[in-house]
Amino acid sequence: MKGYDNLGLNHGIVLDLPLREASGLITHDIAKPHHIATLTGPPTWTDVLAEGIGPSDLGILQLNGVNQYLQIPGADTLDLDFTGDFTVAAWVYPIYTAAAMVIMCRNTTGVDGWCMFLFDNPALGPLLSLRTNQGGPAPGYTECYAAGFTDSEWQLVGFSRDSAGLSATAYRNGSPVTTVLGPGGMIDPVACGAANKLLIGVQDGEAISHFAGYKWRPRAWPWKLSDVDWLTLFALTKHWFGVV
């Protein structure tokens, strides 16, 4: 798409699911890989205005936190088998019904791949976390987190991961958020190969950490978005949700 490619943010993007279909059991990726995601459960097609959670009729998905998620086969998502710099982002309206709720992942916990999830920590409140798995001695992963990712509110969330610095930065609504790194920083994830699906709304194994709430436009890049990129991403989409 010529207009799509004119936006610098879309150069090299490997996942972009705008959820345009509004019905059915699949949704199409408009990034160049053109993945096809299958709705499992399935999640419910709805829109922002119909749910009373914003001013627009933008199409979104509602997930019940029990058995609903999206999946793309592992053999089709080798381009999301990140081992260096990468960025993951999505608009979410979480309803915290479980301690951990996966936004998206391509991993086996403690073995390989990566996972971005929300965690309702009793002491620190709602956190956004990124985990990279190395398959080494327990726990077999490195992790970082940031606080302030509130319940029942639209927010653009994500991480830019920097392989050179073994670090990652969390973002909320276009701005970087203080990010706490675990011991050793964010070590490169071990490649998954074709064995691991891309999952949106559930952890590997497809049985735990189901996401409850609403989602729009999960995206991923095999490079690190800058602060300016994140501000642009937020500015281009915030009006759909009434977020300032």
Secondary structure, 3 states (H helix, E strand, C coil): CHHHHCCHHHCCCCEECCCCCCCCCEEECCCCCCCEEEEECCCEEEECCCCCCCCCCCEEEEEECCCCEEEECHHHCHHHCCCCCEEEEEEEEECCCCCEEEEEEEEECCCEEEEEEEEEECCCEEEEEEEEECCCCCCCEEEEEEECCCCCCCEEEEEEEECCCCEEEEEECCEEECCEECCCCCCCCCCCHHHCCEEECCCCCCCCCCCEEEEEEEEEECCCCCHHHHHHHHHHHHHHHCCC
